[in-house]
Amino acid sequence: MPPADAPAESDAEPPEPGSGPGGRGTPTAPTGTEDTLDLKLTEELLALISEDRNRAARRCDPAGELLGDPATWPGATTEAGVFHLVPVDLQRDLAVLSRWMNDPAVAAFWELAGPESVTADHLRPQLEGDGRSLPCLGVLDGTPMSYWEIYRADLDPLARHYPARLHDTGIHLLIGGVGNRGRGVGTTLLRAVADLVLDNLPRCGRVVAEPDLRNTPSIAAFLSAGFRFSAEVDLPDKRAALMIRDRTYRDHL
């Protein structure tokens, strides 16, 4: 799956180029909120739970339809402009994505700096996989300016670290253009993408994210976009803030 965490964005101080992927490893159950479980699970039990979720997903979702096709989702009209999610084409998009990954503000959280092959190695498993993680360009008024990963959080290693629900859908993002950071664009697009997920995936009840706890501007952007802080979660490569946007409350936050 994805990496650590990059610029999302709010009107606060940098860094904040996104909210990158969570990690894999020995789970530590978060405590202190209604969304947490106060127990420790063995690796064997976690593997069984993961396989149960995979079987349930295969029963509920025809092959290739775990997340649908963002290319068919309508654009979102926002105060920043008209926004579309465009599935990544490796040949077309690799150069720009690699350039963004080598921005120090992004690299600090995504940890994908280096030659284009580093970014390509991150993208290929998603592009060639079963559709449980979909990498997309964020295109604003016709200009690619951000990168998004829409993924089934309940089928991701992240599910080992919080009480996942069937069809929970996660997002990772980075804002690629420096000119789009620090002026509220990230907040606007986070809300727009969460709404696109909920509008186009009717079985999804929650959109989740796990930005690095150190990335306070990113967390502020999620809060401003209608997400709530649920818990602190220890992932293998970071301590994260579990952010959740509930379908039930989307019209009130």
Number of C-alpha atoms within 10 A of each C-alpha: 17 21 19 27 32 31 34 36 36 28 17 16 12 17 23 32 35 33 31 28 25 27 20 16 14 15 22 17 19 21 16 11 12 9 14 18 14 11 10 12 15 10 13 9 10 18 13 11 14 18 13 13 20 15 12 13 19 14 10 13 13 9 11 13 13 21 21 16 15 19 13 12 15 13 20 17 14 14 10 14 16 13 22 27 27 21 20 21 13 14 8 9 15 17 15 14 22 19 15 25 27 20 16 15 21 27 20 19 27 26 18 24 19 13 13 17 13 14 22 18 11 15 23 12 15 18 17 10 12 14 20 22 26 26 26 21 23 25 18 20 14 11 11 20 20 25 24 24 25 23 27 25 25 23 25 23 18 24 19 24 24 23 14 20 15 17 23 21 29 24 25 28 31 31 28 27 13 13 10 16 24 21 13 18 21 31 23 20 28 24 22 19 22 24 17 18 23 20 14 16 15 10 12 19 18 25 25 25 26 29 33 27 18 16 23 20 25 32 31 19 27 29 20 19 23 21 26 18 18 20 20 21 23 22 23 14 15 18 17 22 22 24 23 23 25 20 16 9 11 16 8 6 13
